[in-house]
Amino acid sequence: MVAVAVVGILAAVALPSYTDYLRRGRVPEAFTFLSQYQVTMEQHFQDNRAYGSGSTCAPDAASATKVIASPSGVKYFTFGCSLTDSGQGYLLTATSTTALGSAHIYTVTHGNVKATTKFKGADMTGKACWLVKGSEC
């Protein structure tokens, strides 16, 4: 009976820690693709003096579709793009899928302003960074 109690206590402590460890390993997928999209958007701006036209973000030269189209190999996030300032700015967004296990939303603007608006399912305000582990920048 004591052994069962010890195993139960260890499982109660270890399982949440392991789940959080897995989540932290999956979150950088958002940062990787957001950073890649930033570079593509800036390259498009250099060539065209705008990040897109109308409400459509810049095309991706490789796929001839919107730059934010689902990249191959992405498992835990979906990506979105919206233009601001009449095509002179953008907001890139990474939103976690259910495969991540908890809700996360990360954004970055044309001025390289990074933000976390949802972290581990909780709404965040005033977080001018991409959170991974704790709730402070």
N, C-alpha and C positions, 0 to 999 in steps of 0.2 A: 504494500500500500504506500509506503514511503517512497519507493522508487517511482511509482506512478505520479505521485505528487511532485516530485523533483522534475520529472520529464514534463509535466504540465506547466510548471513554472518556467522552465527553460524555453518551452515552446511559446509561451505567452510573451516572453521577452525577445526571443530570437526571430520569430516570424515577422513582426513589424519592422525590425531592423533590416532584415534581409529584403523585404519588399521595398523599403525605402532605398536600399542599396541598388536594387535593380532599376528603380525609377530614376535615380541620379545618373545611372549609366546610359539611360535612353534619352534623357533631356538634351544632351549636346547635339543630337540630330537636328533639332530646331535651329540651334546657333550656327551650325555648319551651312545649312541651306539658306538661312536668312543672310548670312555673310556673302555667300555666293551670289545671291540675287542682288544684293547691294552693288557688288562689282559690276554685274551685267547692266543694272540700271544706270550706273555712272558712265559706263562705256557708251550706252545708248545716248545719254545726255551729251556726252562729248561730241558725238557725231551729228546729233539732231537738235540740240539746244532745247530739248523737252524730254520728259521721262515717259511720254506716251501721247496719245491724242484722245480727245473727248474724255471718256471715263475708262479707256482701255490702257493698261500699262504697256510698257515697251515690249516688242516682240523678242523672243529668244531666237537668235540667229540659227541655232542648231535645230530647232524644231518648228520654226515658223508659226509658233503659237504664243499666247501670252507668256511672259517671262515666268509667271508664277504657276504655270501648269504643273501638275503633279510630277515631280522628278522620280526617276526610277530608283528603287531601293529604299524608299521612305516607308517606314512601318508605323511610326508613332505620332506623326503630325500631318496636318493639312496646311496649305499655305494660301495666302490671299494678298492682293495688292489693290490699293486704291490711290488715285491721283489726288493731289491737293494743289492749291494755288494755280489753277488753270494749266495743269501739266508741268508746272515748275517745281513740284514737290511730290513726294509719295509716302505712303505708310505701308510697310510690309508687315504681315501678321502670320504667326505660326500658332495654330490651335491644335491641342493634343486630341488624339482619337481615343476611343475606349480601350485600345490595346495598351495604352500607357498606364491605366489604372486609376488615375486621378486627373482632374482638369487643370490644364496649364495654358496660358495665352501669353505669348511674347510678341513684342512689336519693335520696329526700328524705323526711323524716319530718314529722309534725305539728308538731314543734318547730323546723322549718326546718333540720334537720341534713342537710347534703348530703354525699354520699359517692360515690366511684368504687370499684367493686369489681372491675372488669375494664377494662383500658385497652390497646388495641392487641394484644389477645389474651392479655395477661399478667394474672394475678391480682394485685390490689392490696390491701394491708391498711393501715389507718391513714390513709387519704387522705380527710380531711374537707372535700373540695371537689370540684367537677366539673372533671376534667382535660381539657384540649383539646390542648395542644401538648407540654409537657414532663411529666415524671413527678413533679414537685413542686408543691405548692400555692402 
